[in-house]
Amino acid sequence: MNPYLSATTAAGAASDVAVEWDRGNDQWWDWYMSLADGPAPSGPLSDPAPHDPGPLPSDDALAAELAEPYPLSDAQVAAYRADSFVKLPGVLSPGGLERLRVRLREMLDAAVDPAVGFQSLEMMWLDDPLLRAAVLSPRIGGIAAGLLGVGHVRLYHDNALSKEPGAGRTPWHFDAHHFPLASADVLTAWIPLQPTPREMGPLAFARGADTWRLVEDVAFDKHGTSYDRGVSEAFRAGEVDVEDGPFAAGEMSFHSAHCFHTAGANRTTAPRMVLATTYFADGVRVVDAPTMVSGDWRKFIPGAEPGAVVASGLNPLI
Ligand SMILES: O=C(O)CCC(=O)C(=O)O
């Protein structure tokens, strides 16, 4: 039995996820990360290359940067649709990202046990003006709307994700399994807050809008690592192209809820800090039967019931 599950969520077959999650979202991440295949990382950690983010913008300058539209090209929109993800250069300035990194670090340090290897925190936008400006940013929300081909998006949630030095892989998964949203028009902006070389564990993507269908029949395993292994074997057998390159300063990715993704271990001495924000097209409904893989989703859509349109006060239009 997986040690992160309660008696209720552990019950039944290993592929049975029908009950709802009954712990917090940080415990959800502890569970989900334990499903990653492969040996625990070992050996010395390397120092990342020095990075000078340059001058740090004032609050007003950062707010202005976050409000400025990003010139999304037709080729970038087409790439997102064909590949199920796109990596975009120069979305935010290195100095702006450094300000977000410092603030997010303070918030994580105040809230999370330092012994945890994959540290997470959500709904920071409710407590912090800087995070609010980033999470509700017209620049980032505008890219999300442009990629989905809609006028506006709504926020599902924000997420701080810090993979600490030495922490292991993120297992292969797709977010349609995770978010209880009944639509393909859902995407996540993955915003690294420092340059992220391969050895730090950048997010990696299985290319192709329909690639998820290759692994539809791989049985989920809530106790162990067989699902992650099965997905990776199927992708190898299907010669799926995996984009696993580094992220330069200011570069960020947008991946569809149908994009399979994973991330390597962090083999550096610095935390791999990321702000991940998930947006969806206005009018999307909650699925009829959320599962334990959705975590504590009610925190992000208070008052909503299965089948209802997602439009709570915590899902503002951007
Ligand atoms: O940051 C990671 O390692 C995983 C993040 C992820 O799965 C996501 O943002 O959808």
The ligand as an ORCA input file, in Angstrom:
! r2SCAN-3c Opt
* xyz 0 1
  O       6.894     20.970    -11.989
  C       6.764     19.749    -12.107
  O       7.693     18.952    -11.932
  C       5.412     19.204    -12.471
  C       4.453     20.285    -12.844
  C       3.240     19.805    -13.536
  O       2.995     18.628    -13.693
  C       2.321     20.802    -14.070
  O       2.518     22.013    -13.817
  O       1.356     20.423    -14.769
*
